[in-house]
């Protein structure tokens, strides 16, 4: 059982006596600078998530947004440098982090943590790996940094709701990357504090990136946050300061972007000497879809056999949490979520589409389930438009529960047949969740990588990478290049042709 002190965070007037030691950014910097050891189960999960990121990067490597980001990174070569997924060569670490961040995020297929806000804490991995490779960091220090990055992002997500105020969740990612880099590079609290303030100031943006017609920027936004955080740490290491207090200031984030001067947020942070274990609260995806649709996919696969002929269905109602209803359900009031011509990113955020396809197919695939041909099937469109969501207070309560045994992201589904018969079922957590029917462990992460890398990465290269991850903790300075996965050029040649831009 962790102690996890709860910190009250609220706006402070400029004239108020508010010492730096009370600033949230300073408290996070102190956590980052604490040289506490990494627990064995935390280290194991860090390795699992490195494998998970590589798996989804392999699946996305030839997609246009990933090819664009890779082309931009290739225009920024550097001595020593960091690696870009799939290719050889050393590149400037912030640009390598950018390219790899887009590859990880493109398919919405890696880890997640949901509480007061949303997050994909695996987005911390590309920037930390890039800097570690560039500076010749030891494998053990990379693991320490990632434990911190996960801890800080998840603690911020537990304590501060961004989406209520239409601020994108990457505003928690900039500070967590800065903190993780601080731990990894063994920086002093003053430097980490300045980097956190800069990173937060520069990574606050609206949630329009995840509303209406959702574009590829959804994948770029976290990559941008990681790139910005690397640059912030570089400036802070050279002695540059930051806006302060960044969260609590009279013109700070809370006062003008979040709940305002009257509100107090409560953010949990580890006490001095306390292990950083938050990564164990997060969970990955078995299906390439927004996390709150993971359990509905599994539920649809389970229910289809009970229904038989799907033409019998008159209506489907998913009773679920407020978050699911308003973000990926009919509570969003987004007509694009029912549009067969919508982007993949939009369909990924339509639980109505996702439930219809999973109910019809009994499987979910990261490419074919989103194909234009699949979305335009007349029987799918007909079923899709029979589906709606409603908020159920009990599912909302369970979404926000702090007890892991209570916390849930599922739904109760009512399927009304044309005969009047009603078929109901419910599922609290996805099958792959730690409390699910088939929880993911090392074997499942390895299988996910091998499955998604099939036809993309040579089998011998797959096994080399997996063996390198197993040995990460013992890798000496300069040895982290082994974490890059090389992709055959014939595969990369299938990527779209990218027009020239400013960077050559």
Long-range contacts (C-beta under 8 A, 24 or more apart in sequence): 2-270, 2-274, 2-275, 2-277, 3-270, 3-271, 3-274, 4-268, 4-269, 4-270, 4-271, 4-274, 5-268, 5-269, 5-270, 5-271, 6-266, 6-267, 6-268, 7-159, 7-266, 7-267, 7-268, 7-269, 8-264, 8-265, 8-266, 9-159, 9-160, 9-247, 9-248, 9-254, 9-264, 9-265, 9-266, 9-267, 10-248, 10-254, 10-261, 10-263, 10-264, 10-265, 11-248, 11-249, 11-250, 11-252, 11-254, 11-255, 11-260, 11-261, 11-263, 12-245, 12-248, 12-249, 12-250, 13-250, 14-249, 14-250, 18-245, 18-248, 20-193, 20-244, 20-245, 23-193, 23-244, 23-245, 23-246, 23-247, 23-248, 24-245, 24-247, 24-248, 24-267, 25-175, 25-193, 25-196, 25-197, 25-200, 25-242, 25-244, 25-245, 25-246, 25-247, 26-189, 26-193, 27-269, 28-152, 28-175, 28-179, 28-192, 28-196, 28-269, 29-179, 29-182, 29-189, 29-190, 29-192, 29-193, 29-196, 30-189, 30-272, 31-148, 31-151, 31-152, 31-179, 31-269, 31-270, 31-276, 32-148, 32-152, 32-179, 32-180, 32-182, 32-183, 32-187, 32-189, 32-192, 33-182, 33-183, 33-187, 33-188, 33-189, 33-192, 34-270, 34-272, 34-273, 35-186, 36-270, 36-273, 36-274, 36-275, 36-276, 37-275, 38-143, 38-144, 38-147, 38-275, 38-276, 39-275, 39-277, 41-277, 41-280, 42-147, 42-275, 42-276, 42-277, 42-279, 42-280, 43-143, 43-147, 43-473, 44-442, 45-279, 45-280, 46-143, 46-146, 46-147, 46-150, 46-279, 47-143, 47-442, 47-469, 47-470, 47-472, 48-284, 48-440, 48-441, 48-442, 48-445, 49-110, 49-111, 49-122, 49-125, 49-146, 49-279, 49-284, 49-445, 50-125, 50-129, 50-469, 50-472, 50-483, 51-445, 51-446, 51-448, 51-449, 51-466, 51-469, 52-110, 52-111, 52-122, 52-284, 52-445, 52-448, 52-449, 53-104, 53-110, 53-122, 53-125, 53-126, 54-85, 54-449, 54-453, 54-465, 54-485, 55-109, 55-445, 55-448, 55-449, 55-451, 55-452, 55-453, 56-103, 56-104, 56-106, 56-107, 56-109, 56-110, 56-288, 56-452, 57-85, 57-86, 57-100, 57-103, 57-104, 57-485, 58-449, 58-452, 58-453, 58-456, 58-457, 58-485, 58-487, 59-107, 59-109, 59-288, 59-366, 59-367, 59-452, 59-453, 59-456, 60-103, 60-104, 60-106, 60-107, 60-109, 61-85, 61-86, 61-103, 61-456, 61-487, 61-491, 61-492, 61-495, 62-491, 62-492, 62-494, 62-495, 62-496, 63-106, 63-107, 63-495, 64-216, 64-495, 64-496, 64-498, 65-102, 65-106, 65-216, 65-219, 65-220, 66-99, 66-102, 66-103, 66-106, 66-219, 66-495, 67-495, 67-496, 67-498, 68-102, 68-498, 69-98, 69-99, 69-101, 69-102, 69-103, 69-220, 69-223, 70-99, 70-103, 70-495, 71-498, 71-501, 72-98, 72-99, 72-501, 72-503, 73-98, 73-99, 75-503, 75-504, 76-503, 78-134, 80-133, 80-134, 80-135, 80-136, 81-133, 81-134, 82-129, 82-130, 82-131, 82-133, 82-134, 83-130, 83-133, 83-481, 83-483, 83-484, 84-484, 85-484, 85-485, 85-487, 86-484, 86-485, 86-486, 86-487, 86-492, 87-486, 87-487, 87-492, 88-486, 90-134, 92-134, 93-127, 93-130, 93-131, 93-133, 93-134, 93-135, 93-230, 94-127, 94-130, 94-227, 94-230, 94-231, 95-227, 96-126, 96-130, 96-133, 96-134, 97-126, 97-127, 97-129, 97-130, 97-131, 97-223, 97-226, 97-227, 97-230, 98-223, 98-224, 98-226, 98-227, 99-223, 100-126, 100-129, 100-130, 100-223, 101-126, 101-127, 101-222, 101-223, 101-224, 101-226, 101-227, 102-219, 102-220, 102-223, 104-223, 105-218, 105-219, 105-220, 105-221, 105-222, 105-223, 106-216, 106-219, 107-288, 107-366, 108-218, 108-219, 108-285, 108-288, 108-289, 108-290, 108-345, 108-348, 109-285, 109-287, 109-288, 109-366, 110-284, 110-285, 111-282, 111-283, 111-284, 111-285, 112-282, 112-283, 112-284, 112-285, 112-291, 113-153, 113-154, 113-157, 113-278, 113-281, 113-282, 113-283, 114-157, 114-291, 114-292, 114-323, 114-399, 114-409, 115-154, 115-157, 115-158, 115-400, 116-157, 116-158, 116-159, 116-160, 116-161, 116-400, 117-156, 117-157, 117-160, 117-161, 117-162, 117-163, 117-169, 117-172, 118-157, 118-163, 118-169, 118-291, 118-323, 118-327, 119-153, 119-154, 119-157, 119-169, 119-172, 119-173, 120-222, 121-149, 121-150, 121-153, 121-154, 121-176, 121-279, 121-282, 122-284, 123-170, 123-173, 123-222, 123-223, 123-225, 123-226, 124-149, 124-150, 124-153, 124-173, 124-176, 124-177, 124-180, 124-226, 126-223, 126-226, 127-177, 127-180, 127-181, 127-226, 127-227, 127-229, 127-230, 128-177, 128-180, 128-181, 128-184, 129-480, 129-483, 130-230, 131-181, 131-184, 131-185, 131-230, 131-233, 132-184, 132-480, 133-480, 133-481, 133-483, 135-185, 136-477, 136-478, 136-480, 137-184, 137-185, 137-477, 137-480, 138-475, 138-476, 138-477, 139-471, 139-472, 139-473, 139-474, 139-475, 139-476, 139-479, 139-480, 140-473, 140-474, 140-475, 141-184, 141-185, 141-186, 142-184, 142-472, 142-480, 143-472, 143-473, 144-183, 144-184, 145-180, 145-181, 145-182, 145-183, 145-184, 145-185, 146-180, 146-184, 146-279, 147-183, 147-276, 147-279, 148-179, 148-180, 148-182, 148-183, 148-184, 148-276, 149-176, 149-177, 149-179, 149-180, 149-181, 149-183, 150-176, 150-180, 150-276, 150-278, 150-279, 150-282, 151-270, 151-276, 151-277, 151-278, 151-279, 152-176, 152-179, 152-180, 153-278, 154-278, 154-279, 154-281, 154-282, 155-267, 155-268, 155-269, 155-278, 156-267, 158-267, 158-268, 159-265, 159-266, 159-267, 159-268, 160-258, 160-265, 160-267, 161-258, 161-259, 162-207, 162-258, 163-207, 163-323, 163-327, 164-259, 165-257, 165-258, 165-259, 166-206, 166-207, 166-208, 167-204, 167-205, 167-206, 167-207, 167-257, 167-258, 168-204, 168-205, 168-206, 168-207, 168-209, 168-210, 168-221, 170-203, 170-205, 170-221, 170-222, 170-224, 170-225, 171-200, 171-203, 171-204, 171-205, 171-253, 173-203, 173-222, 173-225, 173-226, 173-229, 174-199, 174-200, 174-202, 174-203, 174-225, 174-228, 174-229, 174-232, 175-199, 175-200, 175-203, 175-229, 177-225, 177-226, 177-229, 177-230, 178-229, 178-232, 178-233, 178-236, 181-229, 181-230, 181-233, 182-233, 185-233, 185-237, 187-233, 187-236, 187-237, 191-233, 191-236, 191-237, 192-236, 193-242, 193-244, 194-232, 194-235, 194-236, 194-240, 194-241, 194-242, 195-229, 195-232, 195-233, 195-235, 195-236, 195-237, 195-242, 196-232, 196-242, 196-246, 197-241, 197-242, 197-243, 197-244, 197-246, 198-232, 198-235, 198-236, 198-240, 198-242, 198-243, 199-225, 199-228, 199-229, 199-232, 199-233, 200-246, 200-247, 200-253, 201-242, 201-243, 201-246, 202-228, 202-232, 203-228, 203-229, 204-253, 204-257, 210-327, 210-349, 211-332, 211-334, 212-334, 212-336, 212-346, 213-336, 213-342, 213-343, 213-346, 214-336, 214-343, 214-345, 214-346, 214-348, 214-349, 215-343, 215-345, 216-345, 218-345, 219-345, 281-404, 283-430, 283-432, 283-433, 283-434, 283-440, 284-432, 284-440, 284-445, 284-448, 285-430, 285-432, 286-430, 286-431, 286-432, 286-438, 286-440, 286-448, 287-364, 287-366, 287-430, 288-348, 288-364, 288-365, 288-366, 288-369, 289-348, 289-354, 289-364, 290-327, 290-328, 290-348, 290-349, 290-351, 290-354, 291-409, 292-320, 292-321, 292-323, 292-324, 292-327, 292-328, 292-351, 292-409, 293-324, 293-328, 293-351, 293-354, 293-355, 294-409, 294-430, 294-432, 294-433, 295-408, 295-409, 295-410, 295-411, 295-427, 295-428, 295-429, 295-430, 295-433, 296-320, 296-351, 296-354, 296-355, 296-358, 296-410, 296-411, 296-413, 296-427, 297-354, 297-355, 297-358, 297-364, 297-430, 298-427, 298-430, 298-431, 298-436, 298-437, 299-410, 299-411, 299-413, 299-425, 299-426, 299-427, 300-355, 300-358, 300-359, 300-413, 301-358, 301-359, 301-362, 301-363, 302-425, 302-427, 303-359, 303-413, 303-415, 303-423, 303-425, 304-359, 304-360, 304-362, 306-423, 306-425, 307-359, 307-415, 307-417, 307-423, 310-359, 310-360, 310-379, 310-383, 311-379, 312-417, 312-418, 312-419, 313-383, 313-386, 313-415, 313-416, 313-417, 313-418, 314-386, 314-416, 314-417, 314-418, 315-386, 315-387, 315-388, 315-415, 315-416, 316-355, 316-383, 316-386, 316-387, 316-388, 316-413, 316-414, 316-415, 316-416, 317-387, 317-388, 317-389, 317-390, 317-413, 317-414, 317-416, 318-351, 318-355, 318-387, 318-388, 318-389, 318-390, 318-411, 318-412, 318-413, 319-389, 319-390, 319-391, 319-392, 319-395, 319-411, 319-412, 319-413, 319-414, 320-351, 320-389, 320-390, 320-391, 320-392, 320-395, 320-410, 320-411, 320-412, 321-391, 321-392, 321-395, 321-396, 321-398, 321-399, 321-409, 322-391, 322-396, 322-399, 323-396, 323-399, 324-351, 324-389, 324-395, 324-399, 324-409, 324-411, 325-389, 325-390, 325-391, 326-391, 328-354, 329-388, 329-389, 330-388, 330-389, 331-389, 331-390, 331-391, 338-384, 338-385, 340-372, 340-375, 340-376, 340-381, 341-372, 341-375, 342-375, 344-370, 347-375, 351-387, 351-389, 352-384, 352-385, 352-387, 352-388, 352-389, 353-384, 355-387, 355-413, 356-380, 356-383, 356-384, 356-387, 359-383, 366-452, 398-428, 404-434, 404-435, 405-435, 453-485, 455-491, 456-487, 456-488, 456-491, 457-485, 457-486, 457-487, 457-488, 458-488, 461-485, 461-486
